Amino acid sequence: RRAGARSTARARDSSVDSTALDRARAPTDAAVATMPTTTMPTTTRAMTMRATMRATRATRAVRARCATGRARDARVSAQMGPELRESIDAFVAEHRVVLFMKGTKDAPRCGFSNTCVQILNSMNVPFADVDILANEDLRQGMKDYSSWPTFPQLYIGGEFFGGCDITVDAFKDGSLKEELERAMLE
């Protein structure tokens, strides 16, 4: 009877700590790295090979995306004509605060765009919004215009201020308020 109680308790403990035991039994990464592949446990060798293959595939995919992006950026630079640049210049000069974003200020279609809208609304700042998803040429042209690859893009007083992360940081440290006040006084 006592042996049965011990085995039940052992079974209960092993189900709770089975992952901890597996980790304790598994060789460390340093041990695996120094171990010749012929002496590695079969499961560890297979896991190492699978991880290497996954990393290689991921690296190839990133390189392919980067190469495609560079080719697309070269096409965009060639495609952005003077008309688009002039219309962006005129719009940014006409409005004191402009947010080029995904969606509109009433219906943002991106969390980062929504964050910028909420910050500007909380500060009671009147701003113009431009939905870059409505026009692919504008979307690609804005990346070239500002030399900033992501959206939203905030322009204050005719100059590029930054994206969401910069806007959030400036809001937290108070420099966004100062910049907006300066732009509103001009």
Backbone as ProteinMPNN parsed JSONL, in Angstrom:
{"seq_chain_A": "RRAGARSTARARDSSVDSTALDRARAPTDAAVATMPTTTMPTTTRAMTMRATMRATRATRAVRARCATGRARDARVSAQMGPELRESIDAFVAEHRVVLFMKGTKDAPRCGFSNTCVQILNSMNVPFADVDILANEDLRQGMKDYSSWPTFPQLYIGGEFFGGCDITVDAFKDGSLKEELERAMLE", "coords_chain_A": {"N_chain_A": [[0.816, -1.19, 0.0], [1.885, 1.275, 0.789], [3.923, 1.572, -1.118], [2.404, 1.912, -3.393], [1.234, 4.392, -2.882], [3.492, 5.984, -2.942], [4.263, 5.721, -5.637], [2.078, 6.891, -6.911], [2.259, 9.517, -5.976], [4.751, 10.126, -7.062], [4.128, 9.966, -9.788], [2.323, 12.062, -9.98], [4.006, 14.224, -9.335], [5.845, 14.005, -11.432], [4.311, 14.637, -13.641], [3.85, 17.294, -13.242], [6.412, 18.438, -13.202], [7.559, 17.612, -15.597], [8.492, 19.014, -17.851], [10.536, 20.507, -16.737], [12.269, 18.453, -15.964], [12.885, 17.39, -18.485], [14.269, 19.541, -19.566], [16.445, 19.606, -17.845], [17.65, 17.173, -18.404], [18.341, 17.507, -21.077], [21.063, 18.31, -23.225], [23.103, 21.247, -22.882], [23.225, 24.247, -24.944], [25.862, 25.036, -25.328], [27.209, 22.674, -24.784], [26.254, 21.076, -26.831], [27.226, 22.465, -29.044], [29.985, 22.0, -28.861], [30.105, 19.308, -29.103], [30.914, 16.523, -31.132], [29.103, 15.717, -34.112], [28.609, 13.022, -34.425], [28.539, 11.964, -31.858], [26.432, 13.202, -30.669], [23.236, 13.027, -29.135], [20.597, 11.418, -30.91], [18.086, 12.75, -31.152], [18.772, 15.363, -30.394], [20.641, 16.008, -32.376], [18.988, 15.945, -34.628], [17.22, 17.996, -33.941], [18.975, 20.17, -33.918], [19.789, 20.211, -36.591], [17.323, 20.75, -37.831], [16.766, 23.294, -36.769], [18.889, 24.745, -37.857], [18.273, 24.533, -40.576], [15.824, 25.919, -40.61], [16.684, 28.478, -39.87], [18.341, 29.077, -42.023], [16.479, 29.094, -44.143], [14.904, 31.248, -43.296], [16.762, 33.348, -43.378], [17.319, 33.418, -46.128], [14.785, 34.18, -47.053], [14.527, 36.754, -45.938], [16.65, 38.065, -47.232], [15.729, 37.919, -49.871], [13.399, 39.483, -49.687], [14.555, 41.954, -49.053], [16.114, 42.459, -51.321], [14.093, 42.643, -53.24], [12.748, 44.844, -52.211], [14.725, 46.856, -52.509], [14.89, 46.969, -55.298], [12.268, 47.766, -55.877], [12.247, 50.247, -54.564], [14.055, 51.646, -56.143], [12.612, 51.783, -58.533], [10.447, 53.313, -57.644], [11.646, 55.745, -56.954], [12.389, 56.558, -59.471], [9.858, 56.799, -60.562], [8.507, 58.763, -59.094], [7.348, 61.668, -59.897], [7.853, 65.168, -60.755], [5.395, 66.435, -60.471], [3.957, 65.077, -58.458], [5.675, 65.482, -56.287], [5.538, 68.293, -56.105], [2.816, 68.637, -55.481], [2.674, 67.389, -52.987], [4.449, 69.035, -51.567], [3.001, 71.463, -51.677], [0.652, 70.782, -50.252], [1.649, 70.135, -47.708], [2.78, 72.585, -47.027], [0.519, 74.172, -46.952], [-0.968, 73.311, -44.75], [-0.644, 73.402, -41.231], [-0.215, 71.239, -39.548], [0.138, 67.969, -40.52], [-0.875, 64.652, -41.027], [0.188, 61.877, -42.526], [-1.226, 58.913, -43.072], [-2.422, 55.526, -42.44], [-5.56, 55.005, -43.359], [-8.139, 57.185, -42.091], [-8.452, 60.096, -39.921], [-10.836, 59.772, -38.621], [-11.339, 57.1, -38.972], [-9.007, 55.198, -38.407], [-6.762, 52.802, -39.888], [-4.775, 51.336, -38.831], [-2.815, 50.47, -36.053], [-0.648, 52.068, -35.23], [-1.095, 54.438, -36.618], [-3.517, 55.107, -35.42], [-2.623, 55.585, -32.815], [-1.103, 57.946, -33.158], [-3.138, 59.683, -34.011], [-4.746, 59.706, -31.708], [-2.999, 60.935, -29.9], [-2.674, 63.51, -31.053], [-5.355, 64.366, -31.023], [-5.807, 64.369, -28.256], [-4.349, 66.532, -27.549], [-5.776, 68.543, -28.599], [-5.247, 69.474, -31.204], [-5.661, 70.904, -34.325], [-5.563, 69.122, -37.32], [-4.574, 68.046, -40.585], [-5.409, 65.125, -42.38], [-4.16, 62.456, -44.36], [-5.012, 59.761, -46.287], [-2.984, 57.293, -47.063], [-3.376, 54.817, -48.079], [-5.249, 54.994, -50.022], [-4.091, 55.715, -52.396], [-1.672, 54.3, -54.221], [0.597, 55.323, -55.553], [1.024, 57.709, -54.18], [1.54, 56.656, -51.661], [3.976, 55.214, -52.039], [5.487, 57.33, -53.012], [5.592, 59.077, -50.825], [7.295, 57.752, -49.105], [9.701, 58.084, -50.4], [9.803, 60.856, -50.528], [10.019, 61.703, -47.836], [12.096, 60.179, -46.96], [11.59, 58.202, -45.159], [10.568, 55.084, -44.199], [8.153, 54.061, -43.154], [4.694, 54.287, -42.045], [2.558, 55.921, -39.721], [3.334, 59.286, -40.89], [4.31, 62.269, -39.566], [3.961, 65.698, -40.123], [5.02, 68.854, -39.187], [4.6, 72.256, -39.227], [5.421, 72.381, -41.896], [7.587, 70.696, -42.046], [9.067, 67.434, -41.857], [8.356, 65.564, -39.036], [8.337, 63.039, -37.72], [7.797, 59.466, -37.201], [5.469, 57.185, -35.662], [6.754, 56.21, -33.29], [8.603, 58.235, -32.655], [6.867, 60.372, -32.337], [5.36, 59.509, -30.114], [7.383, 59.388, -28.13], [8.151, 62.108, -28.105], [5.778, 63.249, -27.274], [5.595, 62.211, -24.683], [7.858, 63.368, -23.436], [7.301, 66.047, -23.657], [8.247, 67.635, -25.718], [6.842, 67.548, -28.106], [4.572, 69.095, -27.684], [5.732, 71.639, -27.418], [6.813, 71.953, -29.992], [4.484, 71.897, -31.565], [3.131, 74.158, -30.561], [4.899, 76.158, -31.366], [4.636, 75.896, -34.155], [1.945, 76.593, -34.483], [1.942, 79.25, -33.824], [3.258, 80.477, -35.884]], "CA_chain_A": [[0.0, 0.0, 0.0], [2.774, 2.416, 0.869], [4.618, 1.693, -2.408], [1.427, 2.468, -4.338], [1.088, 5.817, -2.589], [4.702, 6.638, -3.441], [4.256, 5.777, -7.108], [1.067, 7.872, -7.3], [2.853, 10.832, -5.718], [5.81, 10.305, -8.049], [3.474, 10.216, -11.072], [1.776, 13.419, -9.917], [5.146, 15.133, -9.394], [6.49, 13.958, -12.741], [3.488, 15.343, -14.615], [4.006, 18.713, -12.99], [7.762, 18.878, -13.504], [8.132, 16.874, -16.722], [9.261, 19.909, -18.714], [11.77, 20.846, -16.022], [13.151, 17.288, -16.07], [13.367, 17.322, -19.864], [15.289, 20.569, -19.738], [17.621, 19.208, -17.067], [18.308, 16.063, -19.102], [18.809, 17.914, -22.4], [22.37, 18.963, -23.177], [23.048, 22.696, -23.088], [23.654, 24.678, -26.274], [27.326, 25.03, -25.362], [27.634, 21.276, -24.871], [25.918, 20.598, -28.183], [28.115, 23.12, -30.001], [31.314, 21.4, -28.806], [29.971, 17.867, -29.296], [30.924, 16.095, -32.531], [27.753, 15.303, -34.486], [28.441, 11.574, -34.301], [28.268, 11.589, -30.476], [25.224, 13.865, -30.206], [22.037, 12.195, -29.115], [19.898, 11.501, -32.196], [17.065, 13.801, -31.136], [19.449, 16.656, -30.359], [21.217, 16.225, -33.694], [17.875, 16.262, -35.523], [16.721, 19.318, -33.585], [19.975, 21.137, -34.359], [19.725, 20.294, -38.047], [16.078, 21.436, -38.183], [16.92, 24.711, -36.428], [19.788, 25.317, -38.853], [17.536, 24.65, -41.839], [14.85, 27.006, -40.454], [17.424, 29.74, -39.875], [18.795, 29.302, -43.391], [15.31, 29.5, -44.936], [14.504, 32.592, -42.862], [17.766, 34.274, -43.902], [17.075, 33.549, -47.571], [13.546, 34.936, -47.252], [14.812, 38.163, -45.634], [17.472, 38.59, -48.326], [14.873, 38.075, -51.051], [12.54, 40.651, -49.467], [15.383, 43.155, -49.12], [16.47, 42.673, -52.726], [12.881, 43.109, -53.9], [12.512, 46.189, -51.719], [15.675, 47.772, -53.146], [14.49, 47.131, -56.693], [11.034, 48.547, -55.882], [12.596, 51.611, -54.193], [14.676, 52.27, -57.313], [11.516, 52.091, -59.465], [9.643, 54.39, -57.068], [12.398, 56.982, -57.097], [12.307, 56.943, -60.872], [8.476, 57.102, -60.881], [7.996, 59.949, -58.419], [7.567, 62.799, -60.782], [7.839, 66.493, -60.139], [4.015, 66.826, -60.134], [3.633, 64.511, -57.146], [6.492, 66.192, -55.296], [4.993, 69.646, -55.95], [1.525, 68.579, -54.789], [2.965, 67.098, -51.576], [5.01, 70.277, -51.018], [1.924, 72.442, -51.517], [-0.249, 70.342, -49.194], [2.357, 70.246, -46.417], [2.948, 74.011, -46.744], [-0.807, 74.743, -46.72], [-1.48, 72.913, -43.44], [0.399, 73.486, -40.207], [0.037, 69.881, -39.045], [-0.384, 66.975, -41.456], [-0.555, 63.273, -40.689], [0.037, 60.9, -43.599], [-1.528, 57.747, -42.256], [-3.233, 54.457, -43.007], [-6.922, 55.314, -42.966], [-8.408, 58.598, -41.827], [-8.471, 60.349, -38.48], [-12.093, 59.245, -38.102], [-11.318, 55.636, -39.067], [-7.642, 54.713, -38.658], [-6.694, 51.399, -40.274], [-3.492, 50.839, -38.332], [-2.644, 50.823, -34.648], [0.306, 53.17, -35.094], [-1.816, 55.635, -37.06], [-4.481, 55.41, -34.371], [-1.884, 56.168, -31.691], [-0.785, 59.344, -33.493], [-4.41, 60.426, -34.008], [-5.157, 59.885, -30.31], [-2.103, 61.93, -29.295], [-3.016, 64.837, -31.575], [-6.684, 64.708, -30.51], [-5.716, 64.67, -26.821], [-3.74, 67.853, -27.415], [-6.693, 69.472, -29.282], [-4.523, 70.051, -32.332], [-6.306, 70.699, -35.627], [-4.587, 68.59, -38.271], [-5.066, 67.442, -41.823], [-5.005, 63.735, -42.512], [-4.124, 61.943, -45.728], [-5.049, 58.294, -46.315], [-2.013, 56.843, -48.065], [-3.84, 53.554, -48.656], [-6.15, 55.301, -51.133], [-3.326, 55.974, -53.612], [-0.389, 53.59, -54.113], [1.676, 56.22, -55.976], [1.277, 58.608, -53.054], [2.152, 55.864, -50.586], [5.387, 54.986, -52.366], [6.126, 58.635, -53.154], [5.843, 59.642, -49.5], [8.494, 57.102, -48.558], [10.833, 58.733, -51.043], [9.742, 62.277, -50.173], [10.487, 61.92, -46.465], [13.175, 59.232, -46.647], [11.098, 57.47, -43.986], [9.91, 53.95, -44.861], [6.921, 53.568, -42.537], [3.616, 55.226, -41.764], [2.254, 57.286, -40.123], [4.376, 60.301, -40.959], [3.772, 63.528, -39.064], [4.624, 66.919, -40.575], [4.657, 70.007, -38.364], [5.185, 73.493, -39.76], [6.012, 72.141, -43.208], [8.749, 69.818, -41.964], [8.84, 66.084, -41.357], [8.65, 65.452, -37.607], [8.704, 61.66, -37.42], [6.777, 58.433, -37.228], [4.728, 56.963, -34.417], [7.631, 56.087, -32.124], [9.153, 59.558, -32.346], [5.748, 61.176, -31.844], [5.047, 59.058, -28.754], [8.47, 59.844, -27.25], [8.076, 63.567, -27.984], [4.591, 63.523, -26.46], [5.918, 61.883, -23.291], [8.819, 64.3, -22.839], [6.805, 67.417, -23.77], [8.785, 68.377, -26.861], [5.814, 67.629, -29.149], [3.738, 70.255, -27.348], [6.512, 72.829, -27.76], [6.901, 72.036, -31.458], [3.156, 72.25, -32.074], [2.873, 75.561, -30.197], [5.73, 76.978, -32.258], [4.04, 75.849, -35.503], [0.654, 77.291, -34.464], [2.208, 80.695, -33.724], [3.804, 80.985, -37.16]], "C_chain_A": [[0.866, 1.262, 0.0], [3.518, 2.632, -0.455], [3.683, 2.286, -3.451], [1.253, 3.963, -4.141], [2.287, 6.585, -3.1], [4.67, 6.764, -4.956], [3.213, 6.763, -7.609], [1.611, 9.279, -7.102], [3.944, 11.126, -6.728], [5.217, 10.633, -9.416], [2.918, 11.633, -11.113], [2.901, 14.437, -10.051], [5.766, 15.145, -10.776], [5.641, 14.662, -13.786], [3.634, 16.849, -14.447], [5.364, 19.196, -13.478], [8.368, 18.182, -14.718], [8.943, 17.786, -17.639], [10.561, 20.318, -18.042], [12.76, 19.696, -16.096], [13.721, 17.162, -17.473], [14.466, 18.344, -20.098], [16.566, 20.19, -19.006], [18.377, 18.089, -17.767], [18.909, 16.479, -20.439], [20.166, 18.589, -22.277], [22.224, 20.456, -23.459], [23.523, 23.025, -24.495], [25.169, 24.646, -26.392], [27.843, 23.605, -25.496], [27.369, 20.719, -26.258], [26.877, 21.184, -29.202], [29.494, 22.471, -30.018], [31.288, 19.904, -29.08], [30.097, 17.518, -30.777], [29.549, 15.521, -32.867], [27.555, 13.805, -34.342], [28.133, 11.149, -32.882], [27.037, 12.283, -29.909], [24.089, 12.867, -30.112], [21.233, 12.434, -30.399], [18.87, 12.623, -32.208], [17.683, 15.185, -31.125], [20.042, 16.99, -31.711], [20.12, 16.622, -34.683], [17.33, 17.658, -35.234], [17.677, 20.398, -34.06], [19.916, 21.316, -35.869], [18.46, 21.032, -38.489], [16.18, 22.927, -37.905], [17.815, 25.411, -37.434], [19.072, 25.517, -40.175], [16.515, 25.791, -41.758], [15.539, 28.357, -40.528], [17.898, 30.08, -41.287], [17.641, 29.764, -44.271], [14.884, 30.919, -44.578], [15.472, 33.636, -43.414], [17.566, 34.494, -45.395], [15.833, 34.384, -47.843], [13.772, 36.423, -46.997], [15.634, 38.778, -46.751], [16.642, 38.826, -49.572], [13.974, 39.294, -50.898], [13.338, 41.937, -49.579], [15.75, 43.473, -50.561], [15.266, 43.202, -53.498], [12.584, 44.537, -53.495], [13.439, 47.206, -52.352], [15.292, 48.02, -54.595], [13.237, 47.999, -56.779], [11.348, 50.004, -55.545], [13.241, 52.351, -55.366], [13.611, 52.657, -58.336], [10.703, 53.274, -58.962], [10.356, 55.716, -57.228], [12.324, 57.488, -58.522], [10.89, 57.386, -61.218], [7.97, 58.384, -60.239], [8.347, 61.172, -59.233], [7.511, 64.117, -60.043], [6.426, 66.943, -59.747], [3.637, 66.334, -58.74], [4.397, 65.241, -56.058], [5.928, 67.589, -55.04], [3.662, 69.632, -55.202], [1.714, 68.256, -53.304], [3.515, 68.346, -50.897], [3.906, 71.288, -50.72], [1.001, 72.062, -50.363], [0.387, 70.508, -47.821], [2.538, 71.713, -46.039], [1.614, 74.667, -46.376], [-1.334, 74.464, -45.309], [-0.338, 72.931, -42.416], [0.776, 72.114, -39.663], [-0.642, 68.898, -39.998], [0.062, 65.595, -40.995], [-0.862, 62.403, -41.897], [-0.079, 59.554, -42.9], [-2.288, 56.69, -43.049], [-4.643, 54.649, -42.473], [-7.086, 56.806, -42.799], [-8.426, 58.813, -40.321], [-9.763, 59.867, -37.84], [-12.133, 57.723, -38.102], [-9.91, 55.143, -39.403], [-7.647, 53.219, -38.971], [-5.388, 50.758, -39.832], [-3.346, 51.309, -36.897], [-1.705, 51.995, -34.433], [-0.338, 54.485, -35.525], [-2.815, 56.064, -35.996], [-3.8, 56.059, -33.172], [-1.569, 57.636, -31.949], [-2.043, 60.206, -33.477], [-4.838, 60.704, -32.573], [-4.291, 60.932, -29.604], [-2.489, 63.325, -29.746], [-4.39, 65.281, -31.083], [-6.633, 65.076, -29.034], [-5.12, 66.049, -26.574], [-4.59, 68.938, -28.079], [-6.023, 70.21, -30.43], [-5.333, 69.826, -33.607], [-5.251, 70.2, -36.618], [-5.296, 68.011, -39.481], [-4.573, 66.006, -41.867], [-5.082, 63.321, -43.973], [-4.045, 60.426, -45.647], [-4.133, 57.807, -47.432], [-2.426, 55.509, -48.685], [-4.743, 53.783, -49.87], [-5.398, 55.471, -52.453], [-1.933, 55.351, -53.464], [0.794, 54.47, -54.545], [2.044, 57.192, -54.857], [1.991, 57.869, -51.926], [3.64, 55.645, -50.847], [6.144, 56.306, -52.479], [6.46, 59.266, -51.813], [7.074, 59.021, -48.851], [9.749, 57.754, -49.119], [10.935, 60.198, -50.62], [10.369, 62.538, -48.808], [11.734, 61.121, -46.104], [12.856, 58.469, -45.366], [10.237, 56.336, -44.507], [8.543, 53.544, -44.321], [5.906, 54.692, -42.339], [3.053, 54.921, -40.396], [3.498, 58.17, -40.168], [3.742, 61.626, -40.565], [4.632, 64.691, -39.549], [4.096, 68.071, -39.733], [5.371, 71.228, -38.923], [5.909, 73.28, -41.079], [7.212, 71.21, -43.208], [8.372, 68.467, -41.389], [9.268, 66.025, -39.899], [9.086, 64.046, -37.25], [7.532, 60.722, -37.549], [6.135, 58.288, -35.862], [5.648, 56.932, -33.204], [8.213, 57.429, -31.698], [8.061, 60.46, -31.769], [5.396, 60.801, -30.405], [6.11, 59.543, -27.776], [8.411, 61.352, -27.023], [6.868, 63.987, -27.154], [4.907, 63.302, -24.984], [6.867, 62.898, -22.663], [8.432, 65.773, -23.001], [7.305, 68.187, -24.971], [7.784, 68.476, -28.018], [4.933, 68.852, -28.92], [4.448, 71.55, -27.731], [6.572, 73.033, -29.268], [5.573, 72.455, -32.073], [2.806, 73.71, -31.755], [3.652, 76.499, -31.093], [5.114, 77.037, -33.656], [2.73, 76.63, -35.55], [0.838, 78.808, -34.403], [2.697, 81.294, -35.026], [2.717, 81.445, -38.093]], "O_chain_A": [[0.58, 2.211, -0.731], [3.719, 3.776, -0.863], [4.111, 3.071, -4.298], [1.139, 4.715, -5.109], [2.15, 7.691, -3.624], [5.017, 7.813, -5.497], [3.43, 7.415, -8.63], [1.441, 10.139, -7.967], [4.058, 12.255, -7.205], [5.746, 11.486, -10.129], [3.019, 12.325, -12.126], [2.772, 15.408, -10.796], [6.176, 16.204, -11.251], [6.186, 15.233, -14.73], [3.548, 17.593, -15.424], [5.457, 20.253, -14.101], [9.592, 18.165, -14.855], [9.981, 17.369, -18.154], [11.584, 20.461, -18.712], [13.958, 19.92, -16.271], [14.903, 16.861, -17.64], [15.47, 18.052, -20.748], [17.662, 20.435, -19.511], [19.607, 18.054, -17.731], [19.881, 15.875, -20.894], [20.401, 19.351, -21.34], [21.324, 20.871, -24.189], [24.145, 22.197, -25.161], [25.705, 24.272, -27.435], [28.799, 23.351, -26.23], [28.183, 19.968, -26.794], [27.302, 20.489, -30.125], [30.119, 22.392, -31.075], [32.34, 19.294, -29.271], [29.448, 18.155, -31.607], [28.902, 14.912, -32.015], [26.424, 13.357, -34.152], [27.533, 10.094, -32.679], [26.632, 11.991, -28.784], [23.997, 11.953, -30.932], [21.206, 13.554, -30.909], [18.791, 13.374, -33.181], [17.172, 16.093, -31.781], [19.96, 18.135, -32.156], [20.31, 17.535, -35.486], [17.016, 18.413, -36.154], [17.239, 21.437, -34.554], [19.985, 22.439, -36.371], [18.507, 21.845, -39.413], [15.731, 23.74, -38.713], [17.54, 26.545, -37.826], [19.24, 26.548, -40.826], [16.352, 26.545, -42.718], [15.039, 29.279, -41.172], [17.858, 31.24, -41.697], [17.787, 30.704, -45.052], [14.54, 31.706, -45.461], [15.044, 34.697, -43.868], [17.634, 35.626, -45.874], [15.824, 35.205, -48.76], [13.273, 37.264, -47.744], [15.353, 39.898, -47.178], [16.83, 39.829, -50.26], [13.795, 40.058, -51.847], [12.851, 42.916, -50.144], [15.702, 44.632, -50.974], [15.404, 44.109, -54.318], [12.209, 45.357, -54.333], [13.005, 48.303, -52.701], [15.36, 49.153, -55.071], [13.143, 48.868, -57.645], [10.786, 50.909, -56.162], [13.001, 53.543, -55.558], [13.688, 53.727, -58.94], [10.311, 54.14, -59.743], [9.735, 56.712, -57.601], [12.21, 58.69, -58.763], [10.713, 58.253, -62.073], [7.082, 59.034, -60.792], [9.486, 61.638, -59.249], [7.166, 64.175, -58.863], [6.26, 67.73, -58.815], [3.07, 67.079, -57.941], [3.831, 65.581, -55.019], [5.848, 68.024, -53.892], [3.404, 70.513, -54.381], [0.996, 68.788, -52.457], [3.104, 68.685, -49.787], [3.877, 71.894, -49.649], [0.607, 72.925, -49.578], [-0.261, 70.968, -46.881], [2.461, 72.058, -44.86], [1.581, 75.607, -45.581], [-2.059, 75.281, -44.74], [0.785, 72.524, -42.711], [1.94, 71.857, -39.354], [-1.844, 68.987, -40.247], [1.218, 65.391, -40.622], [-2.024, 62.211, -42.255], [0.849, 59.109, -42.224], [-2.734, 56.929, -44.172], [-4.892, 54.477, -41.28], [-6.283, 57.595, -43.297], [-8.417, 57.86, -39.542], [-9.79, 59.581, -36.643], [-12.873, 57.119, -37.325], [-9.643, 54.723, -40.529], [-8.431, 52.459, -38.401], [-4.955, 49.755, -40.398], [-3.72, 52.436, -36.57], [-1.934, 52.825, -33.553], [-0.152, 55.518, -34.881], [-2.943, 57.253, -35.704], [-4.348, 56.988, -32.577], [-1.747, 58.476, -31.067], [-2.018, 61.334, -32.984], [-5.25, 61.819, -32.256], [-4.794, 61.722, -28.805], [-2.62, 64.23, -28.922], [-4.575, 66.454, -30.759], [-7.333, 65.991, -28.6], [-5.35, 66.66, -25.531], [-4.194, 70.103, -28.125], [-6.208, 71.415, -30.604], [-5.659, 68.686, -33.939], [-4.176, 70.788, -36.737], [-6.438, 67.557, -39.414], [-3.457, 65.708, -41.443], [-5.95, 63.772, -44.72], [-3.139, 59.87, -45.025], [-4.476, 57.903, -48.61], [-1.877, 55.113, -49.714], [-4.973, 52.864, -50.656], [-6.005, 55.379, -53.52], [-1.117, 55.825, -52.673], [1.876, 54.374, -53.965], [3.221, 57.464, -54.616], [2.926, 58.391, -51.318], [4.466, 55.869, -49.962], [7.308, 56.393, -52.087], [7.495, 59.919, -51.674], [7.808, 59.696, -48.129], [10.733, 57.95, -48.406], [12.029, 60.71, -50.383], [11.151, 63.474, -48.641], [12.353, 61.358, -45.067], [13.751, 58.135, -44.59], [9.254, 56.594, -45.202], [7.841, 52.762, -44.961], [6.224, 55.875, -42.452], [3.072, 53.77, -39.96], [4.54, 57.865, -39.587], [2.754, 62.052, -41.162], [5.856, 64.681, -39.41], [2.886, 68.245, -39.582], [6.593, 71.234, -39.072], [6.913, 73.94, -41.345], [7.798, 70.958, -44.261], [7.481, 68.359, -40.547], [10.394, 66.387, -39.559], [10.087, 63.862, -36.557], [6.433, 61.109, -37.945], [6.249, 59.171, -35.012], [5.35, 57.565, -32.19], [8.302, 57.719, -30.505], [8.303, 61.217, -30.829], [5.161, 61.677, -29.573], [5.778, 60.055, -26.706], [8.596, 61.826, -25.902], [6.929, 64.97, -26.415], [4.53, 64.111, -24.135], [6.71, 63.255, -21.495], [9.153, 66.655, -22.534], [6.834, 69.296, -25.226], [7.874, 69.399, -28.828], [4.592, 69.562, -29.866], [3.836, 72.453, -28.301], [6.403, 74.149, -29.76], [5.539, 73.272, -32.993], [2.246, 74.411, -32.597], [3.128, 77.522, -31.534], [5.073, 78.102, -34.273], [2.435, 77.268, -36.561], [-0.014, 79.56, -34.876], [2.562, 82.498, -35.245], [3.005, 81.897, -39.201]]}, "name": "protein", "num_of_chains": 1, "seq": "RRAGARSTARARDSSVDSTALDRARAPTDAAVATMPTTTMPTTTRAMTMRATMRATRATRAVRARCATGRARDARVSAQMGPELRESIDAFVAEHRVVLFMKGTKDAPRCGFSNTCVQILNSMNVPFADVDILANEDLRQGMKDYSSWPTFPQLYIGGEFFGGCDITVDAFKDGSLKEELERAMLE"}
